[in-house]
């Protein structure tokens, strides 16, 4: 576990900072990930660290941007230290999907594959348990 885990997890409210999954429902702690990867000259300090569930961290990998299918423009992924989640996303409570409100939101959803069947099913279950959103 990262030495930064306690601070990053507390700051994130023990939720994935990309998809807002609740850490309490998982049997392992979430991962501390570099928003801008160190391989792309991102710093190794708290300003560049986010709490991510395994799925978001794996799909994000070293990506920092993507192409928005609506505008065709290259835009950055959500930056949890600078961006406000609710400005870029909303949760569809009926379907369990996360909807992108902005190019940043849409690109983040696509790159991190946040609306896979398993993710949507999990969100609906978490909502029944009042753990999400």
GICOR-V705370 format. One record per backbone hydrogen bond with DSSP energy under -1.0 kcal/mol. NH is the residue of the N-H (numbers start at 1). CO is the residue of the C=O. If there is no record, write none. Layout:
nh=NH co=CO
nh=NH co=CO
This chain:
nh=5 co=2
nh=8 co=4
nh=9 co=5
nh=10 co=6
nh=11 co=7
nh=12 co=8
nh=13 co=10
nh=14 co=9
nh=16 co=21
nh=17 co=51
nh=20 co=16
nh=23 co=14
nh=25 co=22
nh=26 co=23
nh=31 co=52
nh=33 co=50
nh=35 co=48
nh=40 co=37
nh=41 co=38
nh=42 co=37
nh=48 co=45
nh=49 co=46
nh=50 co=33
nh=52 co=31
nh=57 co=53
nh=58 co=54
nh=59 co=55
nh=60 co=56
nh=61 co=57
nh=63 co=60
nh=66 co=75
nh=68 co=73
nh=72 co=68
nh=75 co=66
nh=77 co=64
nh=82 co=79
nh=83 co=79
nh=87 co=84
nh=88 co=85
nh=89 co=85
nh=90 co=99
nh=92 co=97
nh=96 co=92
nh=99 co=90
nh=101 co=88
nh=106 co=102
nh=107 co=103
nh=108 co=104
nh=109 co=105
nh=110 co=106
nh=111 co=107
nh=112 co=108
nh=114 co=109
nh=116 co=113
nh=120 co=116
nh=121 co=117
nh=122 co=118
nh=123 co=119
nh=124 co=120
nh=125 co=121
nh=126 co=122
nh=127 co=123
nh=128 co=124
nh=129 co=125
nh=130 co=127
nh=131 co=126
